[in-house]
Amino acid sequence: MSSGKRAVKVKTPNGKEMELVPEKAWALAPKGRKGVKIGLFKDPETGKYFRHKLPDDYPI
């Protein structure tokens, strides 16, 4: 984990709000457009992975 990663407030698939650090983050954007940033998170309760949108100022 690099120090650039920080916790993000996300809603897990079972509806809980949690502060989690994404395991992986990437930009999802069509060519020449701004797009969004997506993070891969792991639900600490179920161990399942899920994706969630990250804030635009999140460092990738």
Sequence and secondary structure as in RCSB ss.txt:
>XXXX:A:sequence
MSSGKRAVKVKTPNGKEMELVPEKAWALAPKGRKGVKIGLFKDPETGKYFRHKLPDDYPI
>XXXX:A:secstr
  TT   EEEE TTS EEEE  SEEEEE  TTS  EEEEEEE TTT  EEEEEE TT   
